[in-house]
Amino acid sequence: MIDDARSRSEKHAEISARAQDAAKIEQVLNEVARKTVQEHARAGRKIPVWRDGQVVWILPEIEDDGEK
């Protein structure tokens, strides 16, 4: 019984630690997505987006992100 409680406590602590990383993970994923869209825009390639219940291909606009 004590082992079960400790095991649950350890699992809870691990889940809590990972949840704290979620904001950082989301930030990194958003940055990667933004850079990828900009790369496609510079190369003149279309990207798929979800609109009105279907996938449509659009040519993204180039944003000035300060990078060269």
C-alpha positions in Angstrom: 0.0 0.0 0.0 2.8 2.4 0.9 4.6 1.6 -2.4 1.4 2.3 -4.3 1.0 5.7 -2.6 4.7 6.6 -3.3 4.3 5.4 -6.9 1.2 7.6 -7.4 3.0 10.5 -5.8 6.0 10.1 -8.1 3.8 9.8 -11.1 1.9 13.0 -10.1 5.2 14.9 -9.6 6.4 13.8 -13.0 3.1 14.8 -14.7 3.3 18.2 -12.9 6.8 18.8 -14.1 5.9 18.0 -17.6 2.8 20.2 -17.5 5.0 23.1 -16.5 7.0 22.5 -19.7 3.9 22.7 -21.8 4.0 26.5 -22.2 7.6 26.4 -23.3 6.9 23.6 -25.8 4.0 25.6 -27.2 6.2 28.7 -27.6 8.8 26.7 -29.5 6.3 25.0 -31.7 4.7 28.4 -32.6 8.1 29.8 -33.4 9.0 26.9 -35.7 5.6 27.1 -37.4 6.0 30.9 -38.0 9.5 30.4 -39.4 8.4 27.5 -41.7 5.5 29.6 -43.1 7.9 32.5 -43.7 10.3 30.1 -45.5 7.5 28.9 -47.7 6.5 32.5 -48.4 10.0 33.5 -49.5 10.2 30.5 -51.7 6.8 31.1 -53.3 5.4 27.8 -52.1 1.8 27.4 -51.0 0.8 26.0 -47.6 -2.2 24.0 -46.6 -4.6 25.6 -44.1 -8.0 24.6 -42.7 -10.9 26.9 -43.7 -14.6 26.3 -43.5 -14.2 22.6 -42.9 -11.8 21.9 -45.7 -8.1 22.1 -46.6 -7.2 25.0 -49.0 -3.8 25.9 -50.3 -2.7 29.5 -49.9 0.4 31.5 -50.7 1.5 33.0 -47.3 2.4 36.6 -47.0 6.0 37.5 -46.1 6.3 39.2 -42.7 9.3 41.2 -41.8 10.7 39.2 -38.9 14.0 41.1 -38.7 16.0 38.1 -39.9 18.1 38.0 -43.0 
